[in-house]
Amino acid sequence: SSSQDELSAQAILSGARGLVVYIENDPANTTQPWRVYRHNEVTDANTLVYNGLREISSVAISGDGNTLVVSMKERTNVASDFEIYQIVV
């Protein structure tokens, strides 16, 4: 499920205009167990910015709230390591 109280805050930066980044992992979901949300604390709105199979280690949000960096790895490849991805929202 994606209820807000199941999400854990990952990065809160000063100047991010009330925007917070959250990671959710639902092991019961076999097609898209990992999700990243951008939460607006002013409007209380969640925006899904990533969902998929890649395991997520950590995320951060830029000061303007429009760019996220995410540390992810392929779960299907045991030799895979974490890499940094940029998501522009």
N, CA, C and O atoms as a printed pandas DataFrame, in Angstrom:
     atom_number atom_name residue_name chain_id  residue_number  x_coord  y_coord  z_coord
0              1         N          SER        A               1    0.839   -1.182    0.000
1              2        CA          SER        A               1    0.000    0.000    0.000
2              3         C          SER        A               1    0.874    1.231    0.000
3              4         O          SER        A               1    2.076    1.136    0.249
4              5         N          SER        A               2    0.299    2.376   -0.272
5              6        CA          SER        A               2    1.092    3.606   -0.327
6              7         C          SER        A               2    0.582    4.623    0.673
7              8         O          SER        A               2    0.672    5.825    0.425
8              9         N          SER        A               3    0.048    4.168    1.801
9             10        CA          SER        A               3   -0.431    5.140    2.780
10            11         C          SER        A               3    0.738    5.917    3.341
11            12         O          SER        A               3    1.821    5.371    3.548
12            13         N          GLN        A               4    0.515    7.174    3.582
13            14        CA          GLN        A               4    1.575    8.100    3.949
14            15         C          GLN        A               4    2.304    7.691    5.220
15            16         O          GLN        A               4    3.512    7.909    5.319
16            17         N          ASP        A               5    1.613    7.104    6.201
17            18        CA          ASP        A               5    2.282    6.763    7.455
18            19         C          ASP        A               5    3.201    5.558    7.315
19            20         O          ASP        A               5    3.922    5.235    8.259
20            21         N          GLU        A               6    3.200    4.877    6.161
21            22        CA          GLU        A               6    4.114    3.773    5.924
22            23         C          GLU        A               6    5.398    4.238    5.236
23            24         O          GLU        A               6    6.321    3.446    5.047
24            25         N          LEU        A               7    5.460    5.497    4.866
25            26        CA          LEU        A               7    6.622    6.029    4.172
26            27         C          LEU        A               7    7.631    6.536    5.184
27            28         O          LEU        A               7    7.259    7.001    6.261
28            29         N          SER        A               8    8.910    6.447    4.840
29            30        CA          SER        A               8    9.936    6.952    5.751
30            31         C          SER        A               8   10.712    8.075    5.079
31            32         O          SER        A               8   11.152    7.932    3.938
32            33         N          ALA        A               9   10.880    9.178    5.771
33            34        CA          ALA        A               9   11.592   10.331    5.214
34            35         C          ALA        A               9   13.036    9.967    4.960
35            36         O          ALA        A               9   13.673    9.329    5.797
36            37         N          GLN        A              10   13.562   10.367    3.809
37            38        CA          GLN        A              10   14.942   10.074    3.457
38            39         C          GLN        A              10   15.818   11.313    3.396
39            40         O          GLN        A              10   17.002   11.250    3.728
40            41         N          ALA        A              11   15.256   12.432    2.980
41            42        CA          ALA        A              11   16.074   13.637    2.845
42            43         C          ALA        A              11   15.204   14.870    3.003
43            44         O          ALA        A              11   14.186   15.010    2.326
44            45         N          ILE        A              12   15.601   15.756    3.891
45            46        CA          ILE        A              12   14.909   17.035    4.059
46            47         C          ILE        A              12   15.990   18.114    4.010
47            48         O          ILE        A              12   16.845   18.178    4.893
48            49         N          LEU        A              13   15.953   18.946    3.001
49            50        CA          LEU        A              13   16.978   19.972    2.829
50            51         C          LEU        A              13   16.373   21.350    3.045
51            52         O          LEU        A              13   15.232   21.604    2.658
52            53         N          SER        A              14   17.134   22.228    3.657
53            54        CA          SER        A              14   16.656   23.601    3.804
54            55         C          SER        A              14   16.517   24.222    2.422
55            56         O          SER        A              14   17.334   23.962    1.539
56            57         N          GLY        A              15   15.503   25.028    2.234
57            58        CA          GLY        A              15   15.259   25.672    0.945
58            59         C          GLY        A              15   14.510   24.800   -0.038
59            60         O          GLY        A              15   14.312   25.212   -1.182
60            61         N          ALA        A              16   14.082   23.603    0.362
61            62        CA          ALA        A              16   13.387   22.705   -0.560
62            63         C          ALA        A              16   11.895   23.013   -0.643
63            64         O          ALA        A              16   11.132   22.220   -1.194
64            65         N          ARG        A              17   11.473   24.150   -0.104
65            66        CA          ARG        A              17   10.102   24.640   -0.228
66            67         C          ARG        A              17    9.066   23.648    0.275
67            68         O          ARG        A              17    8.011   23.489   -0.339
68            69         N          GLY        A              18    9.358   22.976    1.391
69            70        CA          GLY        A              18    8.396   22.048    1.973
70            71         C          GLY        A              18    8.305   20.723    1.267
71            72         O          GLY        A              18    7.360   19.968    1.494
72            73         N          LEU        A              19    9.274   20.415    0.406
73            74        CA          LEU        A              19    9.262   19.153   -0.329
74            75         C          LEU        A              19   10.162   18.138    0.373
75            76         O          LEU        A              19   11.276   18.464    0.784
76            77         N          VAL        A              20    9.675   16.919    0.506
77            78        CA          VAL        A              20   10.394   15.840    1.171
78            79         C          VAL        A              20   10.362   14.633    0.249
79            80         O          VAL        A              20    9.405   14.444   -0.501
80            81         N          VAL        A              21   11.407   13.815    0.302
81            82        CA          VAL        A              21   11.482   12.616   -0.526
82            83         C          VAL        A              21   11.296   11.389    0.360
83            84         O          VAL        A              21   11.869   11.304    1.446
84            85         N          TYR        A              22   10.488   10.436   -0.114
85            86        CA          TYR        A              22   10.214    9.209    0.622
86            87         C          TYR        A              22   10.487    7.985   -0.233
87            88         O          TYR        A              22   10.339    8.020   -1.454
88            89         N          ILE        A              23   10.891    6.892    0.426
89            90        CA          ILE        A              23   11.044    5.592   -0.223
90            91         C          ILE        A              23   10.000    4.659    0.360
91            92         O          ILE        A              23    9.734    4.684    1.562
92            93         N          GLU        A              24    9.401    3.822   -0.512
93            94        CA          GLU        A              24    8.488    2.788   -0.046
94            95         C          GLU        A              24    8.917    1.459   -0.665
95            96         O          GLU        A              24    9.256    1.401   -1.847
96            97         N          ASN        A              25    8.901    0.405    0.124
97            98        CA          ASN        A              25    9.192   -0.933   -0.374
98            99         C          ASN        A              25    8.051   -1.849    0.038
99           100         O          ASN        A              25    7.743   -1.981    1.222
100          101         N          ASP        A              26    7.431   -2.477   -0.943
101          102        CA          ASP        A              26    6.340   -3.416   -0.697
102          103         C          ASP        A              26    6.751   -4.777   -1.252
103          104         O          ASP        A              26    6.527   -5.046   -2.432
104          105         N          PRO        A              27    7.355   -5.651   -0.420
105          106        CA          PRO        A              27    7.830   -6.953   -0.898
106          107         C          PRO        A              27    6.728   -7.824   -1.507
107          108         O          PRO        A              27    7.024   -8.706   -2.312
108          109         N          ALA        A              28    5.478   -7.598   -1.143
109          110        CA          ALA        A              28    4.373   -8.377   -1.702
110          111         C          ALA        A              28    4.100   -8.020   -3.164
111          112         O          ALA        A              28    3.487   -8.803   -3.890
112          113         N          ASN        A              29    4.552   -6.845   -3.595
113          114        CA          ASN        A              29    4.372   -6.410   -4.974
114          115         C          ASN        A              29    5.535   -6.958   -5.790
115          116         O          ASN        A              29    6.662   -6.487   -5.637
116          117         N          THR        A              30    5.292   -7.934   -6.649
117          118        CA          THR        A              30    6.370   -8.591   -7.396
118          119         C          THR        A              30    6.771   -7.858   -8.666
119          120         O          THR        A              30    7.817   -8.169   -9.237
120          121         N          THR        A              31    5.976   -6.892   -9.132
121          122        CA          THR        A              31    6.317   -6.184  -10.364
122          123         C          THR        A              31    6.912   -4.801  -10.119
123          124         O          THR        A              31    7.740   -4.340  -10.904
124          125         N          GLN        A              32    6.498   -4.131   -9.038
125          126        CA          GLN        A              32    7.011   -2.793   -8.733
126          127         C          GLN        A              32    7.120   -2.609   -7.221
127          128         O          GLN        A              32    6.393   -1.799   -6.646
128          129         N          PRO        A              33    8.026   -3.357   -6.566
129          130        CA          PRO        A              33    8.093   -3.296   -5.106
130          131         C          PRO        A              33    8.705   -2.009   -4.554
131          132         O          PRO        A              33    8.461   -1.663   -3.398
132          133         N          TRP        A              34    9.493   -1.298   -5.355
133          134        CA          TRP        A              34   10.183   -0.087   -4.879
134          135         C          TRP        A              34    9.555    1.155   -5.481
135          136         O          TRP        A              34    9.272    1.209   -6.678
136          137         N          ARG        A              35    9.338    2.168   -4.622
137          138        CA          ARG        A              35    8.756    3.433   -5.075
138          139         C          ARG        A              35    9.464    4.603   -4.408
139          140         O          ARG        A              35    9.941    4.499   -3.278
140          141         N          VAL        A              36    9.525    5.721   -5.128
141          142        CA          VAL        A              36   10.030    6.976   -4.582
142          143         C          VAL        A              36    8.931    8.016   -4.759
143          144         O          VAL        A              36    8.380    8.174   -5.848
144          145         N          TYR        A              37    8.622    8.721   -3.678
145          146        CA          TYR        A              37    7.615    9.775   -3.689
146          147         C          TYR        A              37    8.260   11.112   -3.338
147          148         O          TYR        A              37    9.200   11.176   -2.545
148          149         N          ARG        A              38    7.741   12.170   -3.937
149          150        CA          ARG        A              38    8.053   13.531   -3.505
150          151         C          ARG        A              38    6.805   14.037   -2.799
151          152         O          ARG        A              38    5.729   14.097   -3.395
152          153         N          HIS        A              39    6.948   14.399   -1.532
153          154        CA          HIS        A              39    5.815   14.845   -0.726
154          155         C          HIS        A              39    5.904   16.354   -0.505
155          156         O          HIS        A              39    6.945   16.870   -0.098
156          157         N          ASN        A              40    4.821   17.045   -0.773
157          158        CA          ASN        A              40    4.735   18.477   -0.551
158          159         C          ASN        A              40    4.062   18.697    0.799
159          160         O          ASN        A              40    2.865   18.443    0.939
160          161         N          GLU        A              41    4.812   19.164    1.791
161          162        CA          GLU        A              41    4.264   19.350    3.126
162          163         C          GLU        A              41    3.284   20.526    3.201
163          164         O          GLU        A              41    2.499   20.610    4.146
164          165         N          VAL        A              42    3.318   21.423    2.232
165          166        CA          VAL        A              42    2.397   22.561    2.220
166          167         C          VAL        A              42    1.012   22.112    1.742
167          168         O          VAL        A              42    0.004   22.444    2.365
168          169         N          THR        A              43    0.961   21.361    0.642
169          170        CA          THR        A              43   -0.320   20.911    0.079
170          171         C          THR        A              43   -0.702   19.507    0.520
171          172         O          THR        A              43   -1.821   19.065    0.258
172          173         N          ASP        A              44    0.212   18.790    1.191
173          174        CA          ASP        A              44    0.024   17.416    1.648
174          175         C          ASP        A              44   -0.186   16.450    0.483
175          176         O          ASP        A              44   -0.881   15.445    0.629
176          177         N          ALA        A              45    0.420   16.754   -0.687
177          178        CA          ALA        A              45    0.269   15.912   -1.871
178          179         C          ALA        A              45    1.517   15.060   -2.083
179          180         O          ALA        A              45    2.639   15.553   -1.965
180          181         N          ASN        A              46    1.316   13.776   -2.397
181          182        CA          ASN        A              46    2.404   12.876   -2.770
182          183         C          ASN        A              46    2.442   12.751   -4.283
183          184         O          ASN        A              46    1.398   12.616   -4.922
184          185         N          THR        A              47    3.644   12.793   -4.865
185          186        CA          THR        A              47    3.829   12.569   -6.288
186          187         C          THR        A              47    4.755   11.378   -6.460
187          188         O          THR        A              47    5.888   11.398   -5.978
188          189         N          LEU        A              48    4.287   10.345   -7.142
189          190        CA          LEU        A              48    5.112    9.178   -7.430
190          191         C          LEU        A              48    6.105    9.564   -8.517
191          192         O          LEU        A              48    5.697    9.991   -9.597
192          193         N          VAL        A              49    7.414    9.422   -8.251
193          194        CA          VAL        A              49    8.423    9.791   -9.246
194          195         C          VAL        A              49    9.191    8.588   -9.774
195          196         O          VAL        A              49    9.866    8.691  -10.798
196          197         N          TYR        A              50    9.101    7.445   -9.091
197          198        CA          TYR        A              50    9.719    6.208   -9.581
198          199         C          TYR        A              50    8.986    5.023   -8.977
199          200         O          TYR        A              50    8.618    5.046   -7.803
200          201         N          ASN        A              51    8.773    3.984   -9.781
201          202        CA          ASN        A              51    8.342    2.687   -9.267
202          203         C          ASN        A              51    8.921    1.608  -10.165
203          204         O          ASN        A              51    8.900    1.732  -11.389
204          205         N          GLY        A              52    9.437    0.551   -9.556
205          206        CA          GLY        A              52   10.042   -0.503  -10.342
206          207         C          GLY        A              52   10.711   -1.556   -9.489
207          208         O          GLY        A              52   10.480   -1.638   -8.282
208          209         N          LEU        A              53   11.543   -2.360  -10.126
209          210        CA          LEU        A              53   12.208   -3.487   -9.479
210          211         C          LEU        A              53   13.539   -3.130   -8.833
211          212         O          LEU        A              53   14.006   -3.861   -7.959
212          213         N          ARG        A              54   14.161   -2.028   -9.236
213          214        CA          ARG        A              54   15.486   -1.698   -8.697
214          215         C          ARG        A              54   15.418   -1.410   -7.207
215          216         O          ARG        A              54   14.574   -0.637   -6.755
216          217         N          GLU        A              55   16.312   -2.036   -6.446
217          218        CA          GLU        A              55   16.402   -1.799   -5.003
218          219         C          GLU        A              55   16.950   -0.406   -4.758
219          220         O          GLU        A              55   17.924   -0.004   -5.395
220          221         N          ILE        A              56   16.343    0.333   -3.848
221          222        CA          ILE        A              56   16.740    1.713   -3.571
222          223         C          ILE        A              56   17.423    1.777   -2.221
223          224         O          ILE        A              56   16.909    1.273   -1.223
224          225         N          SER        A              57   18.597    2.408   -2.205
225          226        CA          SER        A              57   19.346    2.568   -0.967
226          227         C          SER        A              57   19.060    3.917   -0.319
227          228         O          SER        A              57   18.814    3.990    0.885
228          229         N          SER        A              58   19.090    4.986   -1.115
229          230        CA          SER        A              58   18.868    6.320   -0.568
230          231         C          SER        A              58   18.475    7.288   -1.676
231          232         O          SER        A              58   18.701    7.030   -2.858
232          233         N          VAL        A              59   17.880    8.413   -1.265
233          234        CA          VAL        A              59   17.491    9.470   -2.201
234          235         C          VAL        A              59   17.759   10.822   -1.575
235          236         O          VAL        A              59   17.872   10.941   -0.355
236          237         N          ALA        A              60   17.861   11.844   -2.417
237          238        CA          ALA        A              60   17.997   13.229   -1.957
238          239         C          ALA        A              60   17.291   14.113   -2.971
239          240         O          ALA        A              60   17.107   13.728   -4.125
240          241         N          ILE        A              61   16.895   15.307   -2.527
241          242        CA          ILE        A              61   16.167   16.244   -3.380
242          243         C          ILE        A              61   16.948   17.558   -3.462
243          244         O          ILE        A              61   17.563   17.984   -2.484
244          245         N          SER        A              62   16.917   18.192   -4.629
245          246        CA          SER        A              62   17.607   19.466   -4.810
246          247         C          SER        A              62   16.879   20.573   -4.047
247          248         O          SER        A              62   15.735   20.401   -3.625
248          249         N          GLY        A              63   17.540   21.687   -3.880
249          250        CA          GLY        A              63   16.969   22.815   -3.170
250          251         C          GLY        A              63   15.690   23.340   -3.783
251          252         O          GLY        A              63   14.807   23.805   -3.062
252          253         N          ASP        A              64   15.567   23.274   -5.122
253          254        CA          ASP        A              64   14.339   23.765   -5.763
254          255         C          ASP        A              64   13.256   22.688   -5.826
255          256         O          ASP        A              64   12.131   22.970   -6.238
256          257         N          GLY        A              65   13.587   21.449   -5.421
257          258        CA          GLY        A              65   12.612   20.371   -5.384
258          259         C          GLY        A              65   12.325   19.708   -6.710
259          260         O          GLY        A              65   11.451   18.843   -6.781
260          261         N          ASN        A              66   13.033   20.084   -7.769
261          262        CA          ASN        A              66   12.744   19.548   -9.092
262          263         C          ASN        A              66   13.663   18.409   -9.538
263          264         O          ASN        A              66   13.387   17.750  -10.540
264          265         N          THR        A              67   14.746   18.175   -8.807
265          266        CA          THR        A              67   15.682   17.120   -9.177
266          267         C          THR        A              67   15.926   16.214   -7.984
267          268         O          THR        A              67   16.163   16.685   -6.872
268          269         N          LEU        A              68   15.867   14.916   -8.222
269          270        CA          LEU        A              68   16.162   13.927   -7.193
270          271         C          LEU        A              68   17.345   13.094   -7.657
271          272         O          LEU        A              68   17.518   12.867   -8.854
272          273         N          VAL        A              69   18.149   12.644   -6.722
273          274        CA          VAL        A              69   19.173   11.656   -7.023
274          275         C          VAL        A              69   18.849   10.427   -6.190
275          276         O          VAL        A              69   18.502   10.528   -5.014
276          277         N          VAL        A              70   18.970    9.261   -6.823
277          278        CA          VAL        A              70   18.555    8.014   -6.204
278          279         C          VAL        A              70   19.667    6.989   -6.372
279          280         O          VAL        A              70   20.192    6.810   -7.471
280          281         N          SER        A              71   20.023    6.320   -5.288
281          282        CA          SER        A              71   20.981    5.226   -5.330
282          283         C          SER        A              71   20.196    3.927   -5.472
283          284         O          SER        A              71   19.464    3.535   -4.564
284          285         N          MET        A              72   20.355    3.245   -6.641
285          286        CA          MET        A              72   19.592    2.035   -6.941
286          287         C          MET        A              72   20.497    0.961   -7.507
287          288         O          MET        A              72   21.562    1.256   -8.048
288          289         N          LYS        A              73   20.063   -0.312   -7.379
289          290        CA          LYS        A              73   20.758   -1.417   -8.030
290          291         C          LYS        A              73   19.747   -2.413   -8.561
291          292         O          LYS        A              73   18.618   -2.500   -8.077
292          293         N          GLU        A              74   20.176   -3.166   -9.571
293          294        CA          GLU        A              74   19.344   -4.211  -10.151
294          295         C          GLU        A              74   19.236   -5.369   -9.182
295          296         O          GLU        A              74   20.253   -5.926   -8.770
296          297         N          ARG        A              75   18.027   -5.740   -8.812
297          298        CA          ARG        A              75   17.839   -6.886   -7.922
298          299         C          ARG        A              75   18.003   -8.207   -8.657
299          300         O          ARG        A              75   18.327   -9.222   -8.040
300          301         N          THR        A              76   17.783   -8.207   -9.969
301          302        CA          THR        A              76   17.831   -9.442  -10.745
302          303         C          THR        A              76   19.257   -9.877  -11.062
303          304         O          THR        A              76   19.462  -10.994  -11.536
304          305         N          ASN        A              77   20.250   -9.019  -10.811
305          306        CA          ASN        A              77   21.647   -9.329  -11.089
306          307         C          ASN        A              77   22.421   -9.295   -9.771
307          308         O          ASN        A              77   22.639   -8.221   -9.211
308          309         N          VAL        A              78   22.835  -10.456   -9.275
309          310        CA          VAL        A              78   23.512  -10.511   -7.977
310          311         C          VAL        A              78   24.854   -9.783   -7.992
311          312         O          VAL        A              78   25.344   -9.386   -6.935
312          313         N          ALA        A              79   25.451   -9.603   -9.150
313          314        CA          ALA        A              79   26.735   -8.902   -9.259
314          315         C          ALA        A              79   26.557   -7.382   -9.331
315          316         O          ALA        A              79   27.540   -6.641   -9.311
316          317         N          SER        A              80   25.326   -6.925   -9.412
317          318        CA          SER        A              80   25.056   -5.496   -9.533
318          319         C          SER        A              80   25.415   -4.760   -8.245
319          320         O          SER        A              80   25.281   -5.299   -7.146
320          321         N          ASP        A              81   25.874   -3.518   -8.404
321          322        CA          ASP        A              81   26.119   -2.669   -7.243
322          323         C          ASP        A              81   25.250   -1.415   -7.377
323          324         O          ASP        A              81   24.620   -1.191   -8.411
324          325         N          PHE        A              82   25.226   -0.607   -6.319
325          326        CA          PHE        A              82   24.393    0.603   -6.349
326          327         C          PHE        A              82   25.000    1.651   -7.257
327          328         O          PHE        A              82   26.209    1.881   -7.235
328          329         N          GLU        A              83   24.164    2.283   -8.052
329          330        CA          GLU        A              83   24.556    3.369   -8.945
330          331         C          GLU        A              83   23.652    4.556   -8.668
331          332         O          GLU        A              83   22.551    4.390   -8.142
332          333         N          ILE        A              84   24.110    5.759   -9.020
333          334        CA          ILE        A              84   23.363    6.986   -8.791
334          335         C          ILE        A              84   22.593    7.354  -10.063
335          336         O          ILE        A              84   23.160    7.402  -11.155
336          337         N          TYR        A              85   21.298    7.612   -9.901
337          338        CA          TYR        A              85   20.444    8.037  -10.996
338          339         C          TYR        A              85   19.852    9.401  -10.668
339          340         O          TYR        A              85   19.556    9.702   -9.512
340          341         N          GLN        A              86   19.684   10.222  -11.705
341          342        CA          GLN        A              86   19.071   11.541  -11.540
342          343         C          GLN        A              86   17.667   11.486  -12.121
343          344         O          GLN        A              86   17.469   10.997  -13.233
344          345         N          ILE        A              87   16.693   11.986  -11.370
345          346        CA          ILE        A              87   15.299   12.058  -11.826
346          347         C          ILE        A              87   14.873   13.518  -11.784
347          348         O          ILE        A              87   14.956   14.155  -10.733
348          349         N          VAL        A              88   14.422   14.051  -12.899
349          350        CA          VAL        A              88   13.924   15.421  -12.966
350          351         C          VAL        A              88   12.408   15.347  -12.982
351          352         O          VAL        A              88   11.814   14.672  -13.823
352          353         N          VAL        A              89   11.781   16.060  -12.031
353          354        CA          VAL        A              89   10.313   16.020  -11.938
354          355         C          VAL        A              89    9.717   17.375  -12.246
355          356         O          VAL        A              89    8.497   17.534  -12.217
